[in-house]
Amino acid sequence: MSGPSAVMRTWLSLLLVLVSVAAVDAAEPDPPRLLFTGDILLARQVAREIAARGGLSPWHGMRDVFRRADAVVGNFEGTVGAAEACDAPKELCFAVDPHLVPLLKDAGFRALGIANNHSGDLGAVGRKATRETLQAAGLGAIGSAESPAFFKVRSHTLALISLNLVPGRDGQIDQFPSWQVAQKLRLARTLAEWVIVSVHWGKELADWVVPEQEAGARWLVAQGADLIIGAHPHVVQPPACVDGKPVFYSLGNHVFDQKYPLTKRGLIADCEIKDDRLVCRGLGTRTPDGSAYPALATAEAGPSPDLAQCSVASGAPLRAAGQTISPWIRDGAFTSDRLVLEGRGEASRWRTPQRALLSVEAGRLVADQPPLLFTLERHASPIDGEDGPRPYVYEVTSHGLVAKWRGSALAWPLLDATLIADGAGQAHLCALHRGDSFIMLDTAAPSSTRTQVYAWNGFGFTGVNDGELGTRCARRFGQGG
């Protein structure tokens, strides 16, 4: 009897192993996870410390945390290039040795925001070098000009917009409220499930939120932002839930060489996608005195009380004529300047050529007919060569987009346009025009702007004089009462 019992025990052991393996395979994977860090400096004392440690990465103590994330994004405070090229004191010029950039990729970063007051420390040449060096290292480089950038986290599509409100050496800043930023948010809102805004703002070394940040957060959320990541104060400011959306007003320093006690504390925005909702919390970091290398301050805790009830549902996809339309994105890439649109139906799948897309919307331009796709695309005029937004109308089919109207001019030079519906649900075009005209062009400094409502006539757009629609259109672009 001993022989058969031994065989039986062996088979039972194998069966238990197989059941255990099957249970592991059937277990739910960890939810998609995104990490956003504060300011990153790879110049001055940070560069000296890296050299003194024989090239040891500032993130050697954060590898386990970063490895568990699907995407890590930070704020790159500086410009790639030589400090000798800066026309300011060396300690005020954040010139980064290009040989240090691969440390970011090795640490686990997928993209860096490059919209801040030190991005222009070496002028236009430095901005170009920063963008190209980060991209060559396999990193997304997202400034205002590259926004919105679209990326994938597993099956989810997200958009990242980077903005800077703090003047630097070259004076380049973004402003909001503005139609320019609203346009970026509108495109992101239409094509992404969640819209993330990284913004450089606030008062340096202030651990409190100033009124301008609060007002800016409310406007960004109203325009479609789902998550706001703030930088510039170099100290942590308390996160908050603003109109149902998480706002990290300032994450403070992540890798930096400042010595004030508050600048040695940082925060990482730790966000997960659970049941199609974005849920965020803060992970504290602490940098030892005399060093710029951060480490987690405490064990990973639960959501911050301010953010515990601030989860964000995914946005509705763009749909027209039975097709779901989204940006096509290569694995691991951040796509911005020229987008490829992909359509999916029950038995169809198609992609468009690349296009410099500024806006895309679906609307019923003709009553009782299927919605058409209205886009703004940046093209050079074949008449005068001026590069600007051109309106297009497409029919959506199971084989792709069929152009119904190709970028013809409206009444005046165009800045932006969006769709608004009348009381019957028919979509009209609400356009923001420059104040000059095609007869008297003033492209350098248009003196004013104007709005106009148009209706689709099957061959183009015809101006409409409708008081209620006209008022709504003017308000859409911040004009009128």
Beta strands, then each sheet from edge to edge (+ up, - down):
strand 1: 33-40
strand 2: 71-76
strand 3: 79-80
strand 4: 95-96
strand 5: 111-113
strand 6: 140-142
strand 7: 149-153
strand 8: 156-164
strand 9: 194-200
strand 10: 227-231
strand 11: 236-237
strand 12: 240-242
strand 13: 245-248
strand 14: 250-251
strand 15: 253-255
strand 16: 265-274
strand 17: 277-286
strand 18: 295-296
strand 19: 312-313
strand 20: 318-320
strand 21: 323-327
strand 22: 341-344
strand 23: 349-351
strand 24: 357-363
strand 25: 372-380
strand 26: 387-397
strand 27: 400-406
strand 28: 414-421
strand 29: 427-434
strand 30: 449-456
strand 31: 461-464
sheet 1: 6+ 5+ 2+ 1+ 15+
sheet 2: 6+ 5+ 2+ 1+ 16- 17+ 18-
sheet 3: 6+ 5+ 2+ 1+ 16- 17+ 19-
sheet 4: 3+ 4+
sheet 5: 7+ 8- 9- 10- 13- 12+
sheet 6: 11+ 14-
sheet 7: 20+ 21- 22+ 23-
sheet 8: 24+ 25- 26+ 27-
sheet 9: 28+ 29- 30+ 31-
end
